[in-house]
Amino acid sequence: MAGSSLLRFMAFIAFLFAFFATGSSTAQVPVLLWSSGSLRPLASPAAGHITSNDQLTTYLTSAFGSGPHTVLFFLQDKLSKDDFTVFGGVFGNKQDSAFPNLETALQSSSSSVTLPASEWSGSSAILSLLQEKLGVSPLLVDADTLSHLSVDTSVSNLLLINLPYCTDLHRSCKEVLRDNDEIIGKVLSVMKAQNIPYTAIYTGLQPSRVISETSVSNQLVGRSLLQAVVPDVKPPIMFNVSNSPCIMLWAQNLNISLSSTSQWIDLAAQTPSLTGSLCNGSSSLLVLSYESGFTLSFAMRRQFYPVSARNWFTLDSVQLQSGGLTASFIGSRNIYAPAEYSYHCQSVSSFQDALLVPNNTNQNTTQWRLNFIDFQIQGFGLANGTDFSYASDCAGFFTPGIWMGLLTALLMLLILVYGLHMIMQLNTMDRFDDPKGPSISVPQSE
């Protein structure tokens, strides 16, 4: 592959690999090979293909089969194909690339081989394989020592150059990779100055980014709707008279507290007894008695209002009983709805934005508090059987914020219209003085 397009190719292969790879969680490291001489050509791997250790062994065996070879083995602590994608300046911004020397080396080499994904087995299998094929032990060098080293090209040489990876917070990965690229450039310059033929390999000791891919072998293949699992919704509390629903109540939480510092108790998590409940055409009483010793009572009243010419129901009061004490809360001022509707509110509380006003004469119950979440109740006109009727919500359509926005926009519109009207009333002069003629005499009446 042409060295000038290496980084763009690596990014393209990375995208195709992520798109086509299925059912594989094998960690991979890229392997780049180039030579000042010639390398056995290798077909570009298919998208998503992971070069196995056996395949890599077969290729290196054929590449270093006979004759002495000088191999420069650049072994970085960590390396992944994503490093080329992120730091390679692959979108035309070559000045921002962290691999200028590596790209120049691949461009100027007579042959090169790129393996975007080679199977990683937990250690540098390539180094062991090179030791076996070349029959020599690796010699650890750097750019400075290599310039003073006499390399005998009549025998095989395995020169190991260790490169670090970003492991601290003081230097970014891009800076470390740029320094590694400078080291590669210095080593190759030394080899070129000494006119030593070489084969270079650049890879990682382990992957820098490991992305676990979920196997789809046990999943359905094809199109499917991604829908969140809806949790089971508990049924509403229903009081029946003559096998017909008369009162219905539902709440996500029925929280009560006996003081401002005590914890909340959610009665909605308990199953109540409806003993004492009653309903008729004009009033309804829902009594919820719990085994924990608490009792909640909801008293509702239906009444005809001539102004609206319809029946309305109000939640007159809510009572909380515990240990022989009773706390009463008035709701008729804020909790009401047409008689054939249900009433719904996201939050019904007695202490903040209170819809239930405390009406306690006993000093022992002044600190009792109620907080109902996602509260809905209907005490009359249950014509839909086991379903609530249309809900009258406590949150009106026109909130104070909406009214403020509308009034401000209307005021600005009136100012704009008035300004345009004043501009349109401006008149230009229709008479001009001629210096060659008599002076214009404008009567006072004009």
ROROFI-461764 format. One record per residue (C-alpha): residue in three letters; x, y, z. Coordinates in Angstrom, 1 decimal, always signed. Each point is the difference from the previous one (the first is absolute). Last residue first. Example, Ala and Ser with C-alpha at 12.3 -4.5 7.8 and 13.67 -1.06 7.14 Angstrom:
// ROROFI-461764
resn=SER east=+13.7 north=-1.1 up=+7.1;
resn=ALA east=-1.4 north=-3.4 up=+0.7;
END
This chain:
// ROROFI-461764
resn=GLU east=-50.5 north=+76.3 up=+4.8;
resn=SER east=-2.1 north=+2.8 up=+1.4;
resn=GLN east=+3.1 north=+2.0 up=+0.6;
resn=PRO east=+0.4 north=+0.4 up=-3.7;
resn=VAL east=+3.2 north=-1.2 up=-1.6;
resn=SER east=+1.6 north=+2.4 up=-2.3;
resn=ILE east=+2.5 north=-1.5 up=-2.3;
resn=SER east=+2.6 north=+2.5 up=-1.2;
resn=PRO east=-0.1 north=+1.1 up=-3.6;
resn=GLY east=+1.8 north=-2.0 up=-2.7;
resn=LYS east=+3.6 north=-0.6 up=-0.8;
resn=PRO east=+0.9 north=-1.4 up=+3.5;
resn=ASP east=-2.9 north=-2.5 up=-0.1;
resn=ASP east=-1.2 north=-0.8 up=+3.5;
resn=PHE east=-1.4 north=-3.6 up=+0.5;
resn=ARG east=-3.6 north=-1.1 up=+0.7;
resn=ASP east=-1.0 north=-3.6 up=+0.8;
resn=MET east=+2.0 north=-0.4 up=+3.1;
resn=THR east=-0.2 north=-3.5 up=+1.5;
resn=ASN east=-2.7 north=-1.3 up=+2.3;
resn=LEU east=+0.5 north=-2.3 up=+3.1;
resn=GLN east=-3.2 north=-1.9 up=+0.9;
resn=MET east=+1.4 north=-3.3 up=-1.1;
resn=ILE east=+2.7 north=+0.3 up=+2.6;
resn=MET east=-2.5 north=+0.6 up=+2.7;
resn=HIS east=-2.0 north=-3.1 up=-1.0;
resn=LEU east=+3.1 north=-2.1 up=-0.1;
resn=GLY east=+0.9 north=+1.1 up=+3.5;
resn=TYR east=-3.5 north=-0.7 up=+1.3;
resn=VAL east=+0.0 north=-3.5 up=-1.6;
resn=LEU east=+3.4 north=-0.8 up=+1.6;
resn=ILE east=-1.1 north=+1.3 up=+3.4;
resn=LEU east=-3.1 north=-2.1 up=-0.2;
resn=LEU east=+2.0 north=-3.1 up=-1.0;
resn=MET east=+2.3 north=+0.5 up=+3.0;
resn=LEU east=-3.0 north=+0.2 up=+2.3;
resn=LEU east=-1.5 north=-3.2 up=-1.5;
resn=ALA east=+3.3 north=-1.9 up=+0.4;
resn=THR east=+0.2 north=+1.1 up=+3.6;
resn=LEU east=-3.6 north=-1.0 up=+0.7;
resn=LEU east=+0.5 north=-3.4 up=-1.7;
resn=GLY east=+3.2 north=-0.8 up=+1.9;
resn=MET east=-1.4 north=+1.1 up=+3.4;
resn=TRP east=-3.1 north=-2.2 up=-0.7;
resn=ILE east=+2.1 north=-3.0 up=-0.9;
resn=GLY east=+2.1 north=+0.4 up=+3.2;
resn=PRO east=-3.1 north=+0.3 up=+2.2;
resn=THR east=-1.2 north=-3.3 up=-1.5;
resn=PHE east=-2.7 north=-0.1 up=-2.7;
resn=PHE east=-0.9 north=-3.7 up=-0.4;
resn=GLY east=-0.9 north=-0.4 up=+3.6;
resn=ALA east=+1.9 north=-2.5 up=+2.2;
resn=CYS east=-2.6 north=-1.5 up=+2.4;
resn=ASP east=-1.1 north=-2.5 up=-2.7;
resn=SER east=-3.7 north=-0.8 up=-0.7;
resn=ALA east=+0.2 north=-3.6 up=-1.0;
resn=TYR east=-2.4 north=-1.6 up=-2.5;
resn=SER east=-1.6 north=-2.9 up=+1.7;
resn=PHE east=+1.9 north=-2.6 up=+1.9;
resn=ASP east=-0.2 north=-3.6 up=-1.1;
resn=THR east=-1.6 north=-3.0 up=+1.8;
resn=GLY east=-3.5 north=+0.7 up=-1.4;
resn=ASN east=+0.1 north=+3.0 up=-2.3;
resn=ALA east=-3.1 north=+1.6 up=+1.5;
resn=LEU east=+1.6 north=+0.8 up=+3.3;
resn=GLY east=-2.1 north=+3.1 up=+0.6;
resn=PHE east=+1.1 north=+0.9 up=+3.5;
resn=GLY east=+2.9 north=-0.4 up=+2.4;
resn=GLN east=+3.0 north=+0.3 up=-2.3;
resn=ILE east=+3.6 north=+0.2 up=+1.2;
resn=GLN east=+3.4 north=+0.4 up=-1.6;
resn=PHE east=+3.4 north=+0.7 up=+1.7;
resn=ASP east=+3.3 north=-0.2 up=-1.7;
resn=ILE east=+1.8 north=+0.5 up=+3.3;
resn=PHE east=-1.9 north=+0.6 up=+3.3;
resn=ASN east=+1.9 north=+1.9 up=+2.7;
resn=LEU east=-1.7 north=+0.3 up=+3.4;
resn=ARG east=+1.5 north=+1.6 up=+3.2;
resn=TRP east=-0.6 north=-0.3 up=+3.7;
resn=GLN east=+1.8 north=+2.8 up=+2.0;
resn=THR east=-3.2 north=+1.5 up=+1.3;
resn=THR east=-1.2 north=-3.4 up=+1.3;
resn=ASN east=+0.9 north=+0.2 up=+3.7;
resn=GLN east=-1.3 north=+3.6 up=+0.2;
resn=ASN east=-3.6 north=-1.2 up=-0.6;
resn=THR east=-2.1 north=+2.6 up=-1.8;
resn=ASN east=+1.2 north=-1.0 up=-3.4;
resn=ASN east=-1.3 north=+1.4 up=-3.3;
resn=PRO east=+3.0 north=-0.5 up=-2.3;
resn=VAL east=-0.6 north=+1.3 up=-3.6;
resn=LEU east=+0.3 north=-2.7 up=-2.7;
resn=LEU east=+1.0 north=+1.6 up=-3.3;
resn=ALA east=+3.2 north=+1.2 up=+1.6;
resn=ASP east=+2.6 north=+1.4 up=-2.3;
resn=GLN east=+2.3 north=-1.5 up=+2.7;
resn=PHE east=-1.4 north=-1.3 up=+3.3;
resn=SER east=-3.3 north=-1.9 up=-0.5;
resn=SER east=+0.8 north=-1.9 up=-3.2;
resn=VAL east=-1.6 north=-1.0 up=-3.3;
resn=SER east=+2.6 north=-0.6 up=-2.7;
resn=GLN east=-0.6 north=-1.2 up=-3.6;
resn=CYS east=-3.6 north=+0.9 up=+0.1;
resn=HIS east=-3.1 north=-1.7 up=-1.3;
resn=TYR east=-3.8 north=+0.4 up=+0.6;
resn=SER east=-2.5 north=-2.2 up=-1.7;
resn=TYR east=-2.8 north=+1.3 up=-2.2;
resn=GLU east=-3.8 north=-0.5 up=+0.1;
resn=ALA east=-0.4 north=+2.3 up=+3.0;
resn=PRO east=+2.1 north=+2.8 up=-1.5;
resn=ALA east=+3.2 north=+0.4 up=+2.0;
resn=TYR east=+1.2 north=+1.2 up=+3.4;
resn=ILE east=+3.1 north=+0.1 up=+2.2;
resn=ASN east=+1.1 north=+3.5 up=+0.8;
resn=ARG east=-2.5 north=+1.6 up=+2.5;
resn=SER east=-1.7 north=-3.3 up=+0.9;
resn=GLY east=+3.3 north=-1.6 up=+1.2;
resn=ILE east=-0.1 north=+0.5 up=+3.8;
resn=PHE east=+2.4 north=-2.1 up=+2.0;
resn=SER east=-0.9 north=-1.7 up=+3.3;
resn=ALA east=+2.3 north=-1.7 up=+2.5;
resn=THR east=-1.4 north=-2.7 up=+2.3;
resn=LEU east=+1.6 north=-1.5 up=+3.1;
resn=GLY east=-1.0 north=-3.4 up=+1.5;
resn=GLY east=+3.3 north=-1.6 up=-0.9;
resn=SER east=-0.2 north=+1.0 up=-3.7;
resn=GLN east=-2.7 north=+1.7 up=-2.0;
resn=LEU east=+0.6 north=+2.1 up=-3.2;
resn=GLN east=-3.0 north=+1.9 up=-1.3;
resn=VAL east=-0.5 north=+1.5 up=-3.4;
resn=SER east=-2.7 north=+2.6 up=-0.6;
resn=ASP east=-2.4 north=+1.5 up=-2.4;
resn=LEU east=+1.2 north=-1.6 up=-3.1;
resn=THR east=-2.4 north=+1.9 up=-2.3;
resn=PHE east=-2.5 north=-1.2 up=-2.7;
resn=TRP east=-1.6 north=+2.1 up=-2.6;
resn=ASN east=-3.4 north=-0.1 up=-1.6;
resn=ARG east=-0.8 north=+2.2 up=-2.9;
resn=ALA east=-1.6 north=+3.4 up=-0.9;
resn=SER east=+3.3 north=+1.8 up=+0.3;
resn=VAL east=-1.6 north=+2.9 up=+2.0;
resn=PRO east=-2.7 north=-2.3 up=+1.4;
resn=TYR east=+2.4 north=-2.2 up=+1.9;
resn=PHE east=-1.4 north=-3.5 up=+0.8;
resn=GLN east=+1.8 north=-1.9 up=+2.8;
resn=ARG east=+1.8 north=-3.2 up=+0.6;
resn=ARG east=+2.0 north=-0.6 up=+3.2;
resn=MET east=+3.2 north=-2.0 up=+0.7;
resn=ALA east=+1.5 north=-1.2 up=+3.3;
resn=PHE east=+3.3 north=-1.9 up=-0.3;
resn=SER east=+1.0 north=-1.9 up=+3.1;
resn=LEU east=+3.5 north=-1.4 up=+0.7;
resn=THR east=+0.5 north=-2.4 up=+2.9;
resn=PHE east=+3.4 north=-1.0 up=+1.5;
resn=GLY east=+0.6 north=-2.9 up=+2.4;
resn=SER east=+2.6 north=-1.9 up=-2.0;
resn=GLU east=-2.8 north=-2.4 up=-1.1;
resn=TYR east=-1.4 north=+2.7 up=-2.2;
resn=SER east=-3.5 north=+1.5 up=-0.1;
resn=LEU east=-1.0 north=+1.9 up=-3.1;
resn=VAL east=-3.4 north=+1.8 up=+0.3;
resn=LEU east=-1.6 north=+1.4 up=-3.1;
resn=LEU east=-3.0 north=+2.2 up=+0.7;
resn=SER east=-2.4 north=+1.2 up=-2.7;
resn=SER east=-2.7 north=+2.6 up=-0.1;
resn=SER east=-2.9 north=+1.1 up=-2.2;
resn=GLY east=-1.1 north=-3.0 up=-2.1;
resn=ASN east=+1.1 north=-2.6 up=+2.6;
resn=CYS east=+3.2 north=-1.3 up=+1.3;
resn=LEU east=+1.4 north=-2.0 up=+3.0;
resn=SER east=+3.3 north=-1.1 up=+1.5;
resn=GLY east=+0.1 north=-1.3 up=+3.5;
resn=THR east=+2.0 north=-3.1 up=-0.7;
resn=LEU east=+2.2 north=+0.5 up=-3.1;
resn=SER east=+3.0 north=-2.0 up=+1.4;
resn=PRO east=+3.4 north=+1.1 up=-1.3;
resn=THR east=+2.8 north=-1.9 up=-1.8;
resn=GLN east=+3.4 north=+1.6 up=+0.7;
resn=ALA east=+2.5 north=+1.6 up=-2.5;
resn=ALA east=-2.3 north=+2.9 up=-0.4;
resn=LEU east=+0.4 north=+0.8 up=+3.7;
resn=ASP east=+3.4 north=+1.5 up=-0.6;
resn=ILE east=+1.5 north=+1.1 up=+3.3;
resn=TRP east=+2.2 north=+3.0 up=-0.1;
resn=GLN east=+2.8 north=+0.3 up=+2.5;
resn=SER east=-0.3 north=+2.2 up=+3.1;
resn=THR east=+1.4 north=+3.6 up=+0.2;
resn=SER east=-3.0 north=+2.1 up=-0.9;
resn=SER east=-2.2 north=-2.3 up=+2.1;
resn=LEU east=-2.7 north=-2.7 up=-0.4;
resn=SER east=+0.8 north=-0.7 up=-3.6;
resn=ILE east=-2.3 north=-1.3 up=-2.8;
resn=ASN east=+0.8 north=-1.1 up=-3.5;
resn=LEU east=-2.7 north=-1.4 up=-2.3;
resn=ASN east=+2.1 north=-0.8 up=-3.0;
resn=GLN east=-0.7 north=-0.9 up=-3.6;
resn=ALA east=-3.7 north=+0.8 up=+0.6;
resn=TRP east=-3.3 north=-1.4 up=-1.1;
resn=LEU east=-3.5 north=+0.4 up=+1.4;
resn=MET east=-3.4 north=-1.2 up=-1.2;
resn=ILE east=-3.4 north=+0.4 up=+1.6;
resn=CYS east=-3.3 north=-1.5 up=-1.1;
resn=PRO east=+0.9 north=-3.1 up=-2.0;
resn=SER east=-2.9 north=-2.3 up=-0.6;
resn=ASN east=-0.5 north=-3.4 up=+1.7;
resn=SER east=-2.9 north=+1.4 up=+2.0;
resn=VAL east=+2.3 north=+2.7 up=+1.5;
resn=ASN east=+3.7 north=-0.3 up=-0.8;
resn=PHE east=+3.0 north=+1.8 up=+1.4;
resn=MET east=+3.0 north=+0.0 up=-2.3;
resn=ILE east=+3.7 north=+0.6 up=+0.8;
resn=PRO east=+1.8 north=+0.2 up=-3.3;
resn=PRO east=+1.9 north=-2.9 up=-1.5;
resn=LYS east=+3.8 north=-0.1 up=+0.2;
resn=VAL east=+1.8 north=+0.7 up=-3.2;
resn=ASP east=+2.5 north=-2.7 up=-1.0;
resn=PRO east=+3.2 north=+1.5 up=-1.3;
resn=VAL east=+0.3 north=+0.9 up=-3.7;
resn=VAL east=+2.9 north=-1.7 up=-1.7;
resn=ALA east=+1.6 north=+2.5 up=-2.3;
resn=GLN east=-0.8 north=-0.4 up=-3.6;
resn=LEU east=+2.6 north=-0.5 up=-2.8;
resn=LEU east=-2.1 north=-1.2 up=-2.9;
resn=SER east=+1.4 north=-2.8 up=-2.0;
resn=ARG east=+1.7 north=-0.4 up=-3.3;
resn=GLY east=+2.0 north=-3.1 up=-0.8;
resn=VAL east=+2.0 north=-2.5 up=+1.9;
resn=LEU east=-1.4 north=-1.3 up=+3.4;
resn=GLN east=+2.7 north=-0.4 up=+2.6;
resn=ASN east=+1.8 north=-3.1 up=+1.0;
resn=SER east=+2.9 north=+0.3 up=-2.5;
resn=VAL east=+0.0 north=+3.8 up=+0.5;
resn=SER east=+3.1 north=+0.1 up=+2.1;
resn=THR east=+0.5 north=+3.2 up=+1.9;
resn=GLU east=+3.2 north=+1.9 up=-0.9;
resn=SER east=+2.3 north=+0.9 up=+2.8;
resn=ILE east=+2.1 north=+3.0 up=-1.1;
resn=VAL east=+3.6 north=-0.2 up=+1.1;
resn=ARG east=+2.0 north=+3.2 up=-0.5;
resn=SER east=+3.7 north=+0.3 up=+0.5;
resn=PRO east=+0.6 north=-3.6 up=-1.3;
resn=GLN east=+3.0 north=-1.8 up=+1.3;
resn=LEU east=+3.7 north=-0.2 up=-0.8;
resn=GLY east=-0.6 north=+2.2 up=-3.0;
resn=THR east=+1.1 north=-0.1 up=-3.6;
resn=TYR east=+2.6 north=+1.6 up=-2.4;
resn=ILE east=+2.2 north=-2.3 up=-2.1;
resn=ALA east=+2.9 north=+1.2 up=-2.0;
resn=THR east=+2.0 north=-2.0 up=-2.6;
resn=TYR east=+3.6 north=+1.2 up=-0.5;
resn=PRO east=+2.7 north=+0.7 up=-2.5;
resn=ILE east=+2.9 north=+1.9 up=+1.6;
resn=ASN east=+1.3 north=+3.1 up=-1.8;
resn=GLN east=+1.6 north=+1.4 up=+3.1;
resn=ALA east=-1.9 north=+3.3 up=-0.5;
resn=LYS east=-3.2 north=-1.9 up=-0.9;
resn=MET east=+0.2 north=-2.0 up=+3.2;
resn=VAL east=+0.6 north=+3.1 up=+2.1;
resn=SER east=-2.9 north=+1.8 up=-1.7;
resn=LEU east=-2.3 north=-2.9 up=+0.7;
resn=VAL east=+0.9 north=+0.1 up=+3.7;
resn=LYS east=-0.5 north=+3.8 up=+0.1;
resn=GLY east=-3.4 north=-0.2 up=-1.7;
resn=ILE east=-1.2 north=-2.8 up=+2.3;
resn=ILE east=+1.0 north=+2.1 up=+3.0;
resn=GLU east=-1.9 north=+3.0 up=-1.4;
resn=ASP east=-3.0 north=-2.2 up=-0.4;
resn=ASN east=+0.2 north=-1.0 up=+3.6;
resn=ASP east=+0.1 north=+3.7 up=+1.0;
resn=ARG east=-3.1 north=+0.6 up=-2.1;
resn=LEU east=-1.7 north=-3.0 up=+1.7;
resn=VAL east=+0.8 north=+1.4 up=+3.4;
resn=GLU east=-1.3 north=+3.4 up=-0.9;
resn=LYS east=-3.2 north=-1.4 up=-1.4;
resn=CYS east=-0.6 north=-2.1 up=+3.1;
resn=SER east=+0.1 north=+3.0 up=+2.2;
resn=ARG east=+2.7 north=+0.7 up=+2.5;
resn=HIS east=-0.3 north=+0.9 up=+3.7;
resn=LEU east=-2.9 north=-2.3 up=+0.7;
resn=ASP east=+2.0 north=-3.2 up=-0.1;
resn=THR east=+0.2 north=-3.3 up=-2.1;
resn=CYS east=+0.2 north=+1.2 up=-3.5;
resn=TYR east=+1.9 north=-2.7 up=-2.0;
resn=PRO east=+3.7 north=-0.8 up=+0.0;
resn=LEU east=+2.1 north=-1.2 up=-2.9;
resn=ASN east=+2.5 north=-2.9 up=+0.2;
resn=ILE east=+2.5 north=-0.4 up=-2.8;
resn=LEU east=+1.1 north=-3.6 up=-0.6;
resn=LEU east=+2.7 north=-0.7 up=-2.5;
resn=LEU east=-0.1 north=-3.5 up=-1.4;
resn=ASN east=+3.1 north=-0.6 up=-2.2;
resn=SER east=+0.6 north=-2.8 up=-2.5;
resn=VAL east=+3.6 north=-0.5 up=-1.2;
resn=SER east=+2.0 north=+1.5 up=-2.8;
resn=THR east=-1.5 north=+3.4 up=+0.8;
resn=ASP east=+2.3 north=+0.5 up=+3.0;
resn=VAL east=-1.3 north=+3.1 up=+1.7;
resn=SER east=+2.6 north=+2.2 up=+1.7;
resn=LEU east=-1.7 north=+2.0 up=+2.8;
resn=HIS east=+0.8 north=+3.6 up=+0.6;
resn=SER east=-3.1 north=+1.4 up=-1.7;
resn=LEU east=-2.0 north=-2.9 up=+1.5;
resn=THR east=+0.8 north=+1.2 up=+3.5;
resn=ASP east=-1.6 north=+3.4 up=-0.6;
resn=ALA east=-3.1 north=-1.2 up=-1.8;
resn=ASP east=-0.8 north=-2.7 up=+2.6;
resn=VAL east=+1.1 north=-3.6 up=+0.4;
resn=LEU east=-1.2 north=-3.3 up=+1.5;
resn=LEU east=+1.6 north=-2.9 up=-1.8;
resn=PRO east=-2.4 north=-2.9 up=-0.7;
resn=SER east=+1.4 north=-3.5 up=+0.0;
resn=VAL east=+0.9 north=-1.6 up=-3.2;
resn=GLY east=-1.2 north=-3.0 up=-2.1;
resn=LEU east=-1.7 north=+2.2 up=-2.5;
resn=LYS east=-3.2 north=-2.2 up=-0.2;
resn=GLU east=-0.1 north=-0.9 up=+3.7;
resn=GLN east=+0.8 north=+3.5 up=+1.3;
resn=LEU east=-2.5 north=+1.4 up=-2.5;
resn=LEU east=-2.7 north=-2.3 up=+1.3;
resn=SER east=+0.7 north=+1.0 up=+3.6;
resn=LEU east=-0.2 north=+3.7 up=-0.9;
resn=ILE east=-3.2 north=-0.6 up=-2.0;
resn=ALA east=-1.7 north=-1.8 up=+2.9;
resn=SER east=+0.3 north=+3.2 up=+2.1;
resn=SER east=-2.2 north=-0.9 up=+2.9;
resn=GLY east=-3.6 north=-0.5 up=+0.9;
resn=SER east=-1.2 north=-1.8 up=-3.1;
resn=TRP east=-0.7 north=+3.0 up=-2.3;
resn=GLU east=-1.5 north=-0.9 up=-3.4;
resn=SER east=+1.0 north=+2.4 up=-2.7;
resn=ALA east=-2.4 north=+2.8 up=-1.1;
resn=PRO east=+1.1 north=+2.8 up=-2.3;
resn=LEU east=+2.6 north=-2.2 up=-1.8;
resn=THR east=+2.0 north=+2.3 up=-2.3;
resn=VAL east=+2.8 north=-1.2 up=-2.3;
resn=SER east=+2.7 north=+2.1 up=-1.6;
resn=SER east=+2.1 north=+0.1 up=-3.1;
resn=SER east=+2.7 north=+2.3 up=-1.6;
resn=SER east=+0.0 north=+2.3 up=+3.0;
resn=SER east=-0.3 north=+3.7 up=-0.6;
resn=GLN east=-3.7 north=+0.3 up=+0.9;
resn=LEU east=+0.2 north=-2.4 up=+2.9;
resn=ALA east=+2.9 north=+2.0 up=+1.5;
resn=THR east=-1.7 north=+3.3 up=-0.6;
resn=GLU east=-3.2 north=-1.2 up=+1.7;
resn=LEU east=+2.1 north=-1.2 up=+3.0;
resn=ASN east=+1.8 north=+3.3 up=+0.1;
resn=PRO east=-3.2 north=+2.0 up=+0.0;
resn=PHE east=-1.8 north=-2.1 up=+2.6;
resn=ALA east=-1.7 north=+2.4 up=+2.6;
resn=SER east=-2.0 north=+1.7 up=-2.8;
resn=ASP east=-1.1 north=+3.6 up=+0.5;
resn=GLN east=+1.8 north=+1.2 up=-3.1;
resn=LYS east=-1.6 north=-2.8 up=-2.0;
resn=ASN east=-3.5 north=+1.6 up=+0.4;
resn=GLY east=-1.6 north=-1.8 up=-3.0;
resn=PHE east=-2.4 north=-2.0 up=+2.1;
resn=VAL east=+2.5 north=-2.6 up=+1.2;
resn=GLY east=+1.8 north=+2.2 up=+2.5;
resn=GLY east=+1.6 north=-3.1 up=+1.5;
resn=PHE east=-0.9 north=+0.6 up=+3.6;
resn=VAL east=-3.6 north=-1.4 up=+0.2;
resn=THR east=+0.0 north=-2.4 up=-2.9;
resn=PHE east=+3.6 north=-1.1 up=+0.5;
resn=ASP east=-0.5 north=-0.6 up=+3.7;
resn=ASP east=-3.3 north=-1.8 up=-0.8;
resn=LYS east=+2.1 north=-2.7 up=-1.8;
resn=SER east=+1.3 north=-1.0 up=+3.5;
resn=LEU east=+3.4 north=+0.3 up=+1.7;
resn=LYS east=+1.3 north=-0.6 up=+3.5;
resn=ASP east=+3.5 north=-0.4 up=+1.4;
resn=GLN east=+1.5 north=+0.7 up=-3.5;
resn=LEU east=+2.3 north=-2.5 up=-1.6;
resn=PHE east=+2.0 north=+1.4 up=-2.9;
resn=PHE east=+1.9 north=-3.1 up=-1.4;
resn=LEU east=+2.7 north=+1.0 up=-2.4;
resn=VAL east=+0.9 north=-3.2 up=-1.8;
resn=THR east=+3.4 north=-0.5 up=-1.7;
resn=HIS east=-0.3 north=-3.2 up=-2.2;
resn=PRO east=+2.4 north=-2.7 up=-0.9;
resn=GLY east=-1.0 north=-2.4 up=-2.7;
resn=SER east=-3.0 north=-2.3 up=-0.2;
resn=GLY east=-3.6 north=-0.2 up=+1.3;
resn=PHE east=-0.5 north=+3.5 up=+1.4;
resn=ALA east=-3.0 north=+1.0 up=-2.1;
resn=SER east=-1.4 north=-3.6 up=-0.5;
resn=THR east=+0.2 north=-0.7 up=+3.8;
resn=LEU east=-1.4 north=+3.4 up=+0.7;
resn=TYR east=-3.0 north=-0.7 up=-2.1;
resn=THR east=-0.7 north=-3.5 up=+1.4;
resn=THR east=+0.4 north=+1.3 up=+3.6;
resn=LEU east=-2.4 north=+2.8 up=-0.7;
resn=GLN east=-2.6 north=-2.5 up=-1.3;
resn=ASP east=+0.5 north=-2.2 up=+3.0;
resn=ASN east=-0.2 north=+2.9 up=+2.4;
resn=SER east=-3.4 north=+1.0 up=-1.5;
resn=THR east=-0.6 north=+3.0 up=-2.1;
resn=ILE east=-3.3 north=+1.4 up=+1.0;
resn=HIS east=-2.4 north=+0.7 up=-2.9;
resn=GLY east=-2.6 north=+2.7 up=+0.5;
resn=ALA east=+0.4 north=+1.5 up=-3.4;
resn=ALA east=+2.0 north=-2.4 up=-2.2;
resn=PRO east=+3.7 north=+0.0 up=+0.3;
resn=SER east=+2.1 north=+1.7 up=-2.7;
resn=ALA east=+1.9 north=-2.7 up=-2.0;
resn=LEU east=+3.6 north=-0.6 up=+1.1;
resn=PRO east=+3.0 north=+0.7 up=-2.1;
resn=ARG east=+3.3 north=-1.7 up=+1.1;
resn=LEU east=+2.2 north=+2.8 up=+1.1;
resn=SER east=+2.7 north=+1.8 up=-1.9;
resn=GLY east=+3.0 north=+2.2 up=+0.9;
resn=SER east=-0.1 north=+3.0 up=+2.3;
resn=SER east=-2.8 north=-1.8 up=+1.8;
resn=TRP east=-3.4 north=+0.7 up=+1.5;
resn=LEU east=-2.2 north=-1.8 up=+2.5;
resn=LEU east=-2.9 north=+1.4 up=+2.0;
resn=VAL east=-1.9 north=-2.2 up=+2.5;
resn=PRO east=-3.2 north=+1.1 up=+1.7;
resn=VAL east=-1.0 north=-1.5 up=+3.4;
resn=GLN east=-3.1 north=-2.0 up=+0.7;
resn=ALA east=-2.1 north=-1.2 up=+2.9;
resn=THR east=-2.4 north=-2.8 up=-0.8;
resn=SER east=-3.7 north=+0.8 up=+0.9;
resn=SER east=-1.4 north=-1.2 up=-3.3;
resn=GLY east=-3.7 north=-0.7 up=-0.7;
resn=THR east=-0.3 north=+2.4 up=-2.9;
resn=ALA east=+2.6 north=+2.3 up=-1.7;
resn=PHE east=-1.6 north=+1.7 up=-3.0;
resn=PHE east=-0.4 north=+3.6 up=+1.2;
resn=ALA east=+2.8 north=+0.2 up=+2.5;
resn=PHE east=+2.4 north=-1.5 up=-2.5;
resn=LEU east=-1.3 north=+2.2 up=-2.8;
resn=PHE east=+0.7 north=+3.1 up=+2.2;
resn=ALA east=+3.4 north=-1.2 up=+1.1;
resn=ILE east=+0.9 north=-0.9 up=-3.6;
resn=PHE east=-0.9 north=+3.5 up=-1.1;
resn=ALA east=+2.0 north=+1.6 up=+2.8;
resn=MET east=+3.0 north=-2.3 up=-0.8;
resn=PHE east=-0.3 north=+0.9 up=-3.7;
resn=ARG east=+0.0 north=+3.7 up=+0.7;
resn=LEU east=+3.1 north=-0.6 up=+2.2;
resn=LEU east=+1.8 north=-2.0 up=-2.7;
resn=SER east=-0.9 north=+2.2 up=-3.0;
resn=SER east=+3.5 north=+1.3 up=-0.6;
resn=GLY east=+1.5 north=-3.4 up=+0.8;
resn=ALA east=-1.5 north=-1.6 up=-3.1;
resn=MET east=-1.2 north=-3.5 up=+0.8;
END
